[in-house]
Every structure is written in structure tokens, then in C-alpha cells.
């Protein structure tokens, strides 16, 4: 993707930060992970200020598509010419950037409990990473298991940010034996790796990414352990996880409102927002957090209802057009063909034939 696509600091086709919001079902990153990049970009005049403004416009609870964030990272590298951009962003990771996950980790009683907490709550930050602890003989391995392909810069940032977030683990005795594992091969200059992971050695071309250290450290007490705080933070983190599991709850409410408002006219976001006692901007932002937009949801509801009504055989096509908010039947026919590739009449005939068998006359 060329640098021109990033002249405004956003993906092609995006007019503002809302263009970053994910499609339903895509693996996501928490907007919290963008904080270090927002801090780093001030050192690069080549990155337009609009890039930072777009990041600042996002709320910490927003979830963003992995593919878009990787594209933005690729664009930033192209604009700056800095292949170590991910490593430098990791060095901008501050305590607390990970929210509840950070606090659950640092307040845990032991190194093992800290890693368990990080593994349990990692989904608060990303859907695409699973932390897995393994012990092989005298060594413990903290493996980074990915559900998506990780470009070098993304892997660099991830490992560097985890290294900084795990400062309490390294300070509790694991630092002396720890080493960093990277699946990609060493670049010509590894100076920035040495700076980012100092004093840990970095092994390139490893079979998996992560960290290795002396397994005896797993039972060591964490230097910042606070059992009372840990209990409170874990309760809060569990609630946040539950919210993620109940994702799209607000979307379902808007879908119901759309169905109710469709009869005889096209629902506007202003009307639906008023029905739900909020501003259109708030409604759009809440939908964005659950991975969709008002216009996309309206199109989806219309398409699903159209297919259901046409297949049912009970309603005239003119009635269906009215029920879906089309002022003219021609508009409904064009939309239905766009959705299905067929006219409503041919779709109805095929549906009837599939249901009762034999050619329809």
C-alpha cells in the first residue's frame, strides 16, 4: 500500500476515525494498543498530524480490526522509512496502558499467577493473541500463539510491549535467565532490538515467538504483589471479559428498532436515535464499538427481511417494498437484485420450486 493512501493518516476510503471501526466477526485490537503509537508519531514529521488526531479521537474501549492496524503500521513504516518502527513504539509502552490486564498482572502473588492473569485477560487487548505457558525440563516458555499472520513490525511491537508490561515478572527473578524468541530472521542491524529488550538476548528464527526463562522462577513472589488489589482487579477484568462475550447487544437493540421503524418509510439515524433516547453521534459510536455502522445495519436488516418475505410466498411484492421502506417498487427490485443477484420474482419462483419440487408454471 503506497504512502499516498496514508496522506491523511487513515486507511483508503476513510474520512475520519470511524473508518477504523471493524467489520463484524473480524479479530480486533483494543484501541489501548494505539497509545504508544500516538506518543511515537510526534518524533516523525513525515507522519501527518491527522494521523495522531485520528488516534486521539478513538475511545479506549473501541475495538479495531487487526488488518487495518497492520495496514496503518505498514503505511507508517513506508512514510518514515523506519523498519524498526514497531520496536520504538513498544518502548513508548507505559505502565497502565494495558488497563485491567496490567493491574491484574502486577498485583498477582507469584510469577505463575501473573502469567496466568495475563493469559486470561489478553483478550481485553487483542483477539489474535493467546499466551501459553509451557515448562520443558528446567525452562519455562511463554509462547505467543497467533490467529493471524504477524508482520515483522507487529511482532516486534507485541513482544516489546509484553516485555515492558511484564516488568514485575523480570524483576521477580526471571530477568537473569530470560531470553526473547522471534520467529523472523535477524535484520542486518539489530541495535534497536538490543535497546528494546536490554539486557535480554534475542534469538531470531525461533520456532515460535515469546520468552524463555528458568522455570524455578515461576513460584517466586512478584515484587509488586498485592492480593487484595489483585482480587478486586480480577473481578473488574472478568466483568470486562463478560462484556466482550455479550458483544453486539446494542446492535440487537438497534436492529429491533429498525424493524419497528421500517414499515412505510426508510428509518433515519435521527429517528432511531431519538427512539432510543440518545444522539445520533452516540448511537453511531456505540454501534462502532460492536463492529458495525447504522447504514450497514439498515442494509443488512432490509436484506434479511426481503429474503424472508419473498420466500414466504404470502405477501405481494408491492407490499414487501412498502414494509421495507421503499417508496417505489422499482427501488426495491434493484436493491433485491443487488443483494441476491436475482429479481424478487425469479427468487420467489426458485424458492417455491425448492420447497414443493417440480417446475413452476
C-alpha positions, 0 to 999 in steps of 0.5 A: 500500500503506497504512502499516498493512501496514508496522506491523511493518516487513515486507511483508503476510503476513510474520512475520519476515525470511524473508518477504523471501526471493524467489520463484524466477526473480524479479530480486533485490537483494543484501541489501548494498543494505539497509545504508544503509537500516538506518543511515537508519531510526534518524533516523525514529521513525515507522519501527518498530524491527522494521523495522531488526531485520528488516534486521539479521537478513538475511545479506549474501549473501541475495538479495531480490526487487526488488518487495518492496524497492520495496514496503518503500521505498514503505511507508517513504516513506508512514510518514515522509512523506519523498519524498526518502527514497531520496536520504538513504539513498544518502548513508548509502552507505559505502565497502565496502558494495558488497563485491567490486564496490567493491574491484574498482572502486577498485583498477582502473588507469584510469577505463575499467577501473573502469567496466568492473569495475563493469559486470561485477560489478553483478550481485553487487548487483542483477539489474535493473541493467546499466551501459553505457558509451557515448562520443558525440563528446567525452562519455562516458555511463554509462547505467543500463539497467533490467529493471524499472520504477524508482520515483522513490525507487529511482532516486534511491537507485541513482544516489546510491549509484553516485555515492558508490561511484564516488568514485575515478572523480570524483576521477580527473578526471571530477568537473569535467565530470560531470553526473547524468541522471534520467529523472523530472521535477524535484520542486518542491524539489530541495535534497536532490538538490543535497546528494546529488550536490554539486557535480554538476548534475542534469538531470531528464527525461533520456532515460535515467538515469546520468552524463555526463562528458568522455570524455578522462577515461576513460584517466586513472589512478584515484587509488586504483589498485592492480593487484595488489589489483585482480587478486586482487579480480577473481578473488574477484568472478568466483568470486562471479559463478560462484556466482550462475550455479550458483544453486539447487544446494542446492535440487537437493540438497534436492529429491533428498532429498525424493524419497528421503524421500517414499515412505510418509510426508510428509518433515519439515524435521527429517528432511531436515535431519538427512539432510543433516547440518545444522539445520533453521534452516540448511537453511531459510536456505540454501534462502532464499538460492536463492529458495525455502522447504522447504514450497514445495519439498515442494509443488512436488516432490509436484506434479511427481511426481503429474503424472508418475505419473498420466500414466504410466498404470502405477501405481494411484492408491492407490499414487501417494498412498502414494509421495507421502506421503499417508496417505489417498487422499482427501488426495491427490485434493484436493491433485491437484485443487488443483494441476491443477484436475482429479481424478487420474482425469479427468487420467489419462483426458485424458492417455491420450486425448492420447497414443493419440487417440480417446475413452476408454471 
